[in-house]
Amino acid sequence: MYGKTGIKVLLKTYKVELTATEKQQYSRHLLLENVGAKGQLKLKQAKVLVIGAGGLGCPVLKYLTAAGVGRIGIVDDDVVTQSNLQRQILYTQKDIGENKAETAREHLQLLNPFIQFDVYKTRLTKQNALSLFEPYDIIVDGTDNFPTRYLINDAAVLLNKPIVFGSIFKFEGQVAVFNFKNGPTYRCLYPTAPDQNKVPSCSEIGVLGVLTGIIGSLQANEVIKMILDLGSILSGKLLTFNALSMKQLIFSFEKDTTIVINDLKDDYELFCGMHIIINEMEFEAYKKQASNFNVLDVRTQIERDTLYLKSIHIPLNELPKRFKEIPNNKKLLVFCATGERSKAAIKILRNNGFKQELINLKGGLKKYTIADIFI
């Protein structure tokens, strides 16, 4: 990644900075013929930004930290919930309610005190993407929604930064490297965003916990390979992995030279068919005036059995055919696990002429417990 000249500069600059303790920490790397002291110094100088400290971000962060990547940025505005602990291996019961980015840094610093961590307790947006990306060499996409993936792609292309992408769905995962040495981008593989209602998140349909570790580890592997200039990078290639069959396939795709990115879009949610202007309400506010509302649950039956709130139950995929079952004598509060499917439900109801006031439960039920929702 840095070339022969870069290595010489690194050796001259960092020769005295690889302390005896660091040598002991990285001893197994130093023994590797293709890594050694030169490679470890490359890792020490590298700067990697990880977007999302969740299921994929946790193993990525842990292995990059263990490997000795010198500067690691962590972007996440979310907090740890109990349901995260099944797969987000950096966190414990004591971390519930705490910011993920800051909590990840605290745990990772214990693993490797020689790393500089930059914590960004914010959501990635059009306004901050370019400034966040600029100081880093490589961007890791550990997100779980299409608007953010397209935003990451476009910002990285504008700044000429490679992206290491990962995604998961139930028992299957994908890994790819985009924009590596001006190679194919995310838009070359996915020029058009899929319908938001057809690709549910893991909070809606579940995910095998260990799968996030496998895919996240593969992402970390691609980052390390790029830094060390080793092996074959997954540029223009999509690796798929099935945890049940253990099948791993690699598909090739070409760069689409007709796609030109000159700036960031004004609205990535609109591009992904998710833009919808709606009223939202916090759960505490709803509890104070619950008698004024009918309530619609658009989650699956399994989700409803796990955490129940008295309501009309029509899963989102059945709503277009069953919306007439909803009473129209009161305002309607619509909810799901995260607040995203409920937005889609409101769009469906509006398109079908539902006249009552529609309000989305902000953030959904995922951050609540049975005690919280008892009315």
Beta strands, then each sheet from edge to edge (+ up, - down):
strand 1: 47-51
strand 2: 71-75
strand 3: 116-120
strand 4: 138-141
strand 5: 163-169
strand 6: 172-178
strand 7: 237-242
strand 8: 248-252
strand 9: 279-281
strand 10: 293-297
strand 11: 312-313
strand 12: 331-335
strand 13: 358-361
sheet 1: 3+ 2+ 1+ 4+ 5+ 6- 7+ 8-
sheet 2: 9+ 13+ 12+ 10+ 11+
end
